[in-house]
Amino acid sequence: MISRIKKIYRMSPRNARKVVLKNAFSLSALQMLNYILPIIILPYLVRIIGAGKFGLIAFAQALAQYFSILVDYSFNITATREISLCQKQKPRVNAIFSAVTVIKFILTLISLLIFLLIVNFVPRFRSDYLVYILSFGVVIANALFPYWFFSGIEKMKYISNLNIIAGIIYALGIFILVKGPQDYLFIPFLNAVIFIAMGITGLLIALIKFRIVFIFPGFRELIQEVKSGWSIFASNISINAYTISRVFAVGLLTNNVLTGYYSIAERIANIIQVFPMHSFTQALYPRLSRIFEKNRKRAFDLMNRIQHVATDGFMISLPIIYFLSPLIIRVAAGRAFPEAVLSLRLLLIAVFFVGANAYRVQFLLVCARQDIFSRIHITAALIGVPLIFIFIWIFSYWGAALATALIEAGVTLYTIQLTKKSSNLASGLR
């Protein structure tokens, strides 16, 4: 594993290594905060508001997340790549920034209208409407914050710094305002207000510091931007259909308490899955896109070596985490809930397959094979979503974790099969 890391290091020019590592470090600092804060906040919240209220909030956040997917569209991938390839062409950067901002604004208005209709007309949502309305604030925050812009220009420190400040303020607000079960509404309220403020700040930094000139785009430009990201958007919908739907499905088919237990396990599994790999993946994407434009074989070899290192890392760490699961749950939630421990152990299987496939899937986007990327995740969604509901119906809350492990194993095997069979992909890498 050490020798592989050294080979990766030697494959990249010094300046490129410096930029990627600097951005990876910035995002890792953010992920570290996301790792630490739940350990601090989760036990407090579960103890103060109870697993039932915690499950209700997780369920509301899962519903709001569907609309975040709509508003994000595919811009965190497509706009990031566009910006990364034309960083020095200011008129083009202005045009992309303006078009993406307008589209996200329109999608936010559409999402808000649909969300309000759902909350108003579905009795289960209407009874706790304030939780759902406040949870929608994160959708607005995601729409405002130009993550894709900072990622495209490889200035991830702004993403990291703003999120770290917002996360610390949020944690302090929780400890100051949430003193009993009756204070549970402060949780989505703080989340909305603080991260909307962060989104506005990020937007102002982009406009002022980087001197982005907003030019109201024409209808044709907007349509072109939507069309260019459609296949990735369809893939994102598919991916999230079998990821976000897990908490949502547990909430629909069980109760708030079991949803709370499962949500604790899934949040911990997500932290293990994304830290620190996700930071490096995000930092590498714009750089790898530019390498691919110049030397496809070199980009492929670099991706392949990084994927091997990531897989080895998970093979070493996940068995240790499996045996420590009761302790991890006890530290994170205040008690070693057996329901959460079982769910976490099953989800660790899914974490391994995601980690063993992450860079391979990302490379499909780097080499513009959105067709293969979409086919993989649409197939996974068509099979996975019914499987999640069926398994929860049969096995209760832990059926979601079991279904997730099977889905991610299938995605990995299907990805390997399709990429090997695709003559176009293979020829593009020679």
C-alpha positions as CSV (number, residue, x, y, z in Angstrom):
1,M,0.0,0.0,0.0
2,I,2.9,2.4,0.8
3,S,4.6,1.6,-2.5
4,R,1.3,2.4,-4.3
5,I,1.1,5.8,-2.6
6,K,4.6,6.6,-3.6
7,K,3.9,5.7,-7.2
8,I,0.8,8.0,-7.2
9,Y,2.9,10.8,-5.8
10,R,5.6,10.4,-8.5
11,M,3.0,10.3,-11.3
12,S,1.8,13.9,-10.6
13,P,3.8,17.1,-11.3
14,R,4.8,19.0,-8.2
15,N,2.4,21.9,-8.7
16,A,-0.5,19.6,-9.4
17,R,0.3,17.6,-6.2
18,K,0.4,20.7,-4.2
19,V,-3.0,22.0,-5.4
20,V,-4.7,18.7,-5.0
21,L,-3.3,18.0,-1.6
22,K,-4.0,21.5,-0.4
23,N,-7.6,21.1,-1.5
24,A,-7.9,17.6,-0.1
25,F,-6.5,18.9,3.2
26,S,-9.1,21.7,3.3
27,L,-12.0,19.3,2.6
28,S,-10.6,16.8,5.1
29,A,-10.6,19.5,7.8
30,L,-14.3,19.9,6.9
31,Q,-14.9,16.2,7.0
32,M,-13.1,15.9,10.3
33,L,-15.4,18.5,11.7
34,N,-18.4,16.5,10.3
35,Y,-16.8,13.5,12.0
36,I,-16.3,15.2,15.4
37,L,-19.6,17.2,15.7
38,P,-21.9,14.2,15.5
39,I,-19.9,12.5,18.2
40,I,-20.4,15.6,20.4
41,I,-24.0,16.4,19.4
42,L,-25.7,13.0,18.8
43,P,-25.5,11.7,22.4
44,Y,-26.8,15.0,23.7
45,L,-29.7,15.1,21.3
46,V,-30.7,11.5,21.7
47,R,-30.7,12.0,25.5
48,I,-32.4,15.4,25.5
49,I,-35.1,15.0,22.9
50,G,-35.4,11.2,22.7
51,A,-35.0,8.7,19.8
52,G,-38.6,9.5,18.7
53,K,-38.1,13.2,18.0
54,F,-34.7,12.5,16.6
55,G,-36.2,10.0,14.2
56,L,-38.9,12.6,13.2
57,I,-36.3,15.2,12.4
58,A,-34.2,12.6,10.4
59,F,-37.4,11.7,8.5
60,A,-38.1,15.4,7.7
61,Q,-34.6,15.9,6.6
62,A,-34.8,12.9,4.3
63,L,-37.9,14.4,2.6
64,A,-36.2,17.8,2.2
65,Q,-33.1,16.0,0.7
66,Y,-35.1,14.9,-2.3
67,F,-35.6,18.6,-3.2
68,S,-32.0,19.3,-2.6
69,I,-31.2,16.8,-5.3
70,L,-33.6,18.6,-7.7
71,V,-32.0,22.0,-6.9
72,D,-28.4,20.7,-7.1
73,Y,-29.3,19.2,-10.5
74,S,-26.0,17.9,-11.8
75,F,-24.0,21.1,-11.3
76,N,-21.6,19.8,-8.6
77,I,-20.3,17.6,-11.4
78,T,-21.0,19.2,-14.8
79,A,-20.5,22.9,-13.8
80,T,-17.4,21.9,-11.8
81,R,-15.9,20.3,-14.8
82,E,-16.9,23.2,-17.1
83,I,-15.4,25.8,-14.7
84,S,-12.2,23.7,-14.3
85,L,-11.6,23.6,-18.0
86,C,-12.1,27.4,-18.6
87,Q,-10.8,28.9,-15.4
88,K,-8.8,31.6,-17.2
89,Q,-11.6,32.5,-19.7
90,K,-13.5,35.1,-17.6
91,P,-16.4,35.7,-20.0
92,R,-17.1,32.0,-20.1
93,V,-16.9,31.6,-16.3
94,N,-19.3,34.5,-15.9
95,A,-21.7,32.9,-18.4
96,I,-21.6,29.5,-16.6
97,F,-22.0,31.1,-13.2
98,S,-24.9,33.2,-14.3
99,A,-26.8,30.4,-16.0
100,V,-26.3,27.9,-13.2
101,T,-27.4,30.5,-10.6
102,V,-30.6,31.3,-12.5
103,I,-31.5,27.7,-13.0
104,K,-30.9,26.9,-9.3
105,F,-33.2,29.8,-8.4
106,I,-36.0,28.5,-10.6
107,L,-35.6,25.0,-9.3
108,T,-35.8,26.3,-5.7
109,L,-39.1,28.0,-6.4
110,I,-40.5,24.9,-8.0
111,S,-39.3,22.8,-5.1
112,L,-40.8,25.1,-2.5
113,L,-44.2,25.0,-4.2
114,I,-44.2,21.2,-4.4
115,F,-42.9,20.8,-0.9
116,L,-45.6,23.1,0.6
117,L,-48.4,21.2,-1.3
118,I,-47.1,17.9,0.1
119,V,-46.8,19.2,3.7
120,N,-50.3,20.7,3.5
121,F,-52.2,17.8,1.9
122,V,-50.5,14.7,3.5
123,P,-51.9,14.3,7.1
124,R,-48.7,12.7,8.5
125,F,-46.7,15.7,7.3
126,R,-49.3,18.3,8.3
127,S,-49.4,17.2,11.9
128,D,-45.7,18.2,12.3
129,Y,-45.6,20.8,9.5
130,L,-43.1,23.2,11.3
131,V,-40.5,20.5,11.4
132,Y,-40.8,20.0,7.6
133,I,-41.0,23.7,6.8
134,L,-37.8,24.4,8.8
135,S,-36.1,21.4,7.3
136,F,-36.6,22.9,3.8
137,G,-34.2,25.7,4.8
138,V,-31.3,23.4,3.9
139,V,-32.6,23.2,0.4
140,I,-32.4,27.0,0.1
141,A,-28.9,27.0,1.7
142,N,-27.7,24.4,-0.9
143,A,-29.1,26.5,-3.7
144,L,-27.3,29.6,-2.5
145,F,-23.9,28.2,-1.8
146,P,-21.7,28.0,-5.1
147,Y,-19.9,24.8,-4.1
148,W,-19.5,23.9,-7.8
149,F,-17.8,27.2,-8.5
150,F,-15.2,26.9,-5.7
151,S,-14.6,23.3,-6.6
152,G,-14.1,24.2,-10.3
153,I,-11.5,26.9,-9.6
154,E,-9.9,24.6,-7.0
155,K,-10.4,26.9,-4.1
156,M,-11.8,24.4,-1.7
157,K,-10.6,26.4,1.4
158,Y,-13.7,28.6,1.0
159,I,-16.0,25.5,1.1
160,S,-14.1,24.2,4.1
161,N,-13.8,27.4,6.1
162,L,-17.4,28.5,5.8
163,N,-18.7,25.0,6.6
164,I,-16.5,24.8,9.6
165,I,-17.6,28.2,11.0
166,A,-21.3,27.3,10.3
167,G,-20.8,23.8,11.9
168,I,-19.3,25.3,15.1
169,I,-22.0,27.9,15.4
170,Y,-24.7,25.2,14.9
171,A,-23.2,23.0,17.6
172,L,-23.0,25.9,20.1
173,G,-26.6,26.8,19.2
174,I,-27.8,23.3,19.9
175,F,-26.2,23.2,23.4
176,I,-27.5,26.7,24.2
177,L,-31.1,26.4,23.0
178,V,-32.0,22.7,23.1
179,K,-32.7,22.0,26.8
180,G,-35.6,19.6,26.7
181,P,-37.9,17.6,24.3
182,Q,-40.0,20.7,23.8
183,D,-37.0,22.4,22.1
184,Y,-36.7,20.0,19.2
185,L,-37.8,22.6,16.7
186,F,-34.6,24.6,17.4
187,I,-32.6,21.8,15.6
188,P,-34.0,22.3,12.1
189,F,-34.4,26.1,12.8
190,L,-30.7,26.5,13.5
191,N,-29.7,24.3,10.6
192,A,-31.8,26.4,8.2
193,V,-30.7,29.9,9.5
194,I,-27.0,29.2,9.9
195,F,-26.5,27.4,6.6
196,I,-28.6,29.9,4.6
197,A,-26.3,32.6,6.0
198,M,-23.3,30.5,4.9
199,G,-24.8,30.1,1.4
200,I,-25.3,33.9,1.1
201,T,-21.7,34.5,2.3
202,G,-20.3,32.0,-0.2
203,L,-22.3,33.7,-3.0
204,L,-20.9,37.1,-2.0
205,I,-17.3,35.8,-1.9
206,A,-17.7,34.4,-5.4
207,L,-19.2,37.7,-6.7
208,I,-16.8,40.1,-4.9
209,K,-13.5,38.4,-4.4
210,F,-13.4,36.6,-7.7
211,R,-15.1,39.4,-9.5
212,I,-17.8,37.4,-11.1
213,V,-20.0,39.6,-13.3
214,F,-23.6,38.4,-13.4
215,I,-25.1,38.4,-16.9
216,F,-28.7,37.4,-17.2
217,P,-28.6,34.5,-19.5
218,G,-30.8,33.9,-22.5
219,F,-33.4,31.2,-22.7
220,R,-31.2,29.2,-25.1
221,E,-28.2,29.3,-22.7
222,L,-30.4,28.0,-19.9
223,I,-31.7,25.2,-21.9
224,Q,-28.2,24.2,-23.1
225,E,-27.0,24.1,-19.5
226,V,-29.9,22.0,-18.5
227,K,-29.4,19.6,-21.4
228,S,-25.7,19.2,-20.8
229,G,-26.4,18.0,-17.3
230,W,-29.5,15.9,-17.8
231,S,-27.9,12.5,-17.9
232,I,-25.9,13.2,-14.7
233,F,-29.1,14.5,-13.1
234,A,-30.9,11.3,-14.0
235,S,-28.0,9.4,-12.4
236,N,-28.1,11.6,-9.3
237,I,-31.8,11.0,-8.9
238,S,-31.2,7.3,-9.2
239,I,-28.3,7.3,-6.7
240,N,-30.3,9.2,-4.2
241,A,-33.4,7.1,-4.8
242,Y,-31.7,4.2,-3.1
243,T,-29.6,6.2,-0.6
244,I,-31.9,8.9,0.8
245,S,-34.9,6.6,0.5
246,R,-33.5,4.3,3.2
247,V,-34.3,6.6,6.2
248,F,-37.5,7.8,4.5
249,A,-38.7,4.2,3.9
250,V,-37.8,3.2,7.5
251,G,-39.8,6.2,8.7
252,L,-42.8,5.2,6.5
253,L,-42.9,1.5,7.4
254,T,-41.8,1.5,11.0
255,N,-42.0,4.3,13.6
256,N,-40.0,7.3,14.7
257,V,-38.1,5.4,17.4
258,L,-36.7,2.8,15.0
259,T,-36.1,5.5,12.5
260,G,-34.0,7.2,15.1
261,Y,-31.9,4.1,15.8
262,Y,-31.4,3.4,12.1
263,S,-30.6,7.1,11.4
264,I,-27.8,7.0,14.0
265,A,-26.2,4.0,12.4
266,E,-26.5,5.5,8.9
267,R,-25.0,8.8,9.9
268,I,-22.0,7.0,11.4
269,A,-21.6,4.8,8.3
270,N,-21.7,7.9,6.1
271,I,-18.9,9.5,8.1
272,I,-16.8,6.3,7.7
273,Q,-17.6,6.2,4.0
274,V,-16.7,9.8,3.2
275,F,-13.8,10.5,5.5
276,P,-11.2,11.1,4.3
277,M,-11.8,9.5,0.9
278,H,-14.6,11.9,-0.2
279,S,-12.4,14.9,0.3
280,F,-9.7,13.5,-1.9
281,T,-12.3,12.5,-4.5
282,Q,-13.7,16.0,-4.7
283,A,-10.2,17.6,-4.8
284,L,-9.0,15.2,-7.5
285,Y,-12.0,15.5,-9.9
286,P,-11.2,18.9,-11.5
287,R,-7.5,18.1,-11.7
288,L,-8.1,14.6,-13.2
289,S,-10.4,16.2,-15.8
290,R,-7.6,18.4,-17.0
291,I,-5.1,15.5,-17.0
292,F,-7.5,13.5,-19.1
293,E,-7.8,16.2,-21.7
294,K,-4.0,16.0,-22.2
295,N,-3.1,12.4,-21.6
296,R,-5.9,9.8,-21.2
297,K,-3.7,6.9,-20.4
298,R,-1.9,8.7,-17.6
299,A,-5.2,9.8,-16.1
300,F,-6.5,6.2,-16.2
301,D,-3.3,4.9,-14.6
302,L,-3.5,7.5,-11.8
303,M,-7.1,6.7,-11.1
304,N,-6.4,3.0,-11.0
305,R,-3.6,3.3,-8.5
306,I,-5.7,5.6,-6.2
307,Q,-8.6,3.2,-6.3
308,H,-6.3,0.3,-5.2
309,V,-5.0,2.4,-2.3
310,A,-8.6,3.3,-1.2
311,T,-9.7,-0.3,-1.4
312,D,-6.7,-1.5,0.7
313,G,-7.5,1.2,3.3
314,F,-11.0,0.0,3.7
315,M,-10.0,-3.7,3.9
316,I,-7.7,-2.8,6.8
317,S,-10.0,-0.4,8.7
318,L,-13.5,-1.8,8.3
319,P,-13.0,-5.1,10.2
320,I,-11.6,-3.1,13.1
321,I,-14.7,-0.8,13.0
322,Y,-17.0,-3.8,12.9
323,F,-15.7,-5.2,16.2
324,L,-15.8,-1.7,17.7
325,S,-19.3,-1.0,16.6
326,P,-20.9,-1.2,20.1
327,L,-18.4,1.2,21.5
328,I,-18.8,3.6,18.5
329,I,-22.6,3.6,19.0
330,R,-22.2,4.1,22.7
331,V,-19.9,7.1,22.2
332,A,-22.0,8.6,19.4
333,A,-25.5,8.0,20.9
334,G,-24.9,7.7,24.6
335,R,-25.9,4.0,24.7
336,A,-25.0,0.9,22.7
337,F,-28.5,0.5,21.1
338,P,-28.5,-3.0,19.7
339,E,-30.7,-1.9,16.8
340,A,-28.1,0.8,15.8
341,V,-25.2,-1.7,16.2
342,L,-26.8,-4.3,14.0
343,S,-27.6,-1.6,11.3
344,L,-24.1,-0.2,11.4
345,R,-22.4,-3.6,11.0
346,L,-24.6,-4.3,7.9
347,L,-23.9,-0.9,6.5
348,L,-20.2,-1.4,6.8
349,I,-20.5,-4.0,4.0
350,A,-22.0,-1.3,1.8
351,V,-19.2,1.1,2.8
352,F,-16.6,-1.3,1.6
353,F,-18.2,-1.7,-1.8
354,V,-18.7,2.0,-2.2
355,G,-15.0,2.6,-1.3
356,A,-13.8,-0.1,-3.7
357,N,-15.7,1.5,-6.6
358,A,-15.6,5.3,-5.9
359,Y,-12.8,6.4,-8.2
360,R,-13.7,3.9,-10.9
361,V,-17.2,5.4,-11.1
362,Q,-15.8,9.0,-10.9
363,F,-13.6,8.3,-13.9
364,L,-16.6,7.6,-16.0
365,L,-17.5,11.2,-15.6
366,V,-14.0,12.4,-16.2
367,C,-13.9,10.6,-19.6
368,A,-17.4,11.9,-20.4
369,R,-19.1,8.4,-20.3
370,Q,-22.2,9.6,-18.7
371,D,-24.1,6.9,-20.5
372,I,-22.4,4.2,-18.6
373,F,-22.6,6.1,-15.4
374,S,-26.3,6.6,-15.8
375,R,-27.0,3.0,-16.8
376,I,-25.3,1.8,-13.7
377,H,-27.2,3.9,-11.3
378,I,-30.6,3.8,-13.0
379,T,-30.4,0.0,-12.9
380,A,-29.4,0.1,-9.3
381,A,-32.4,2.4,-8.5
382,L,-34.9,0.3,-10.4
383,I,-33.8,-2.8,-8.5
384,G,-32.7,-1.2,-5.2
385,V,-35.7,1.0,-4.3
386,P,-38.3,-1.9,-4.4
387,L,-35.7,-4.1,-2.6
388,I,-35.3,-1.5,0.3
389,F,-39.1,-1.4,0.8
390,I,-39.5,-5.1,0.6
391,F,-36.7,-5.8,3.0
392,I,-38.0,-3.3,5.5
393,W,-41.4,-4.8,5.3
394,I,-40.0,-8.3,6.0
395,F,-37.1,-7.5,8.4
396,S,-38.1,-4.1,9.8
397,Y,-35.5,-1.4,10.2
398,W,-32.4,-3.6,9.6
399,G,-33.8,-4.6,6.3
400,A,-32.7,-1.2,4.9
401,A,-29.1,-1.9,5.9
402,L,-29.2,-5.4,4.4
403,A,-30.7,-4.1,1.2
404,T,-28.0,-1.4,1.0
405,A,-25.2,-3.9,1.3
406,L,-26.6,-6.0,-1.5
407,I,-27.3,-2.9,-3.7
408,E,-23.7,-1.5,-3.4
409,A,-22.2,-5.0,-4.0
410,G,-24.3,-5.2,-7.2
411,V,-23.3,-1.7,-8.3
412,T,-19.6,-2.5,-7.9
413,L,-19.8,-5.7,-9.9
414,Y,-22.0,-4.1,-12.6
415,T,-19.5,-1.2,-12.9
416,I,-16.6,-3.5,-13.4
417,Q,-18.6,-5.6,-16.0
418,L,-19.7,-2.5,-18.0
419,T,-16.3,-0.8,-18.0
420,K,-14.6,-3.9,-19.2
421,K,-17.2,-4.5,-22.0
422,S,-17.2,-1.0,-23.3
423,S,-14.9,-0.9,-26.3
424,N,-15.4,2.9,-26.5
425,L,-14.2,3.4,-23.0
426,A,-11.3,1.1,-23.5
427,S,-10.3,2.8,-26.8
428,G,-10.5,6.2,-25.2
429,L,-7.9,5.2,-22.6
430,R,-5.3,4.0,-25.0
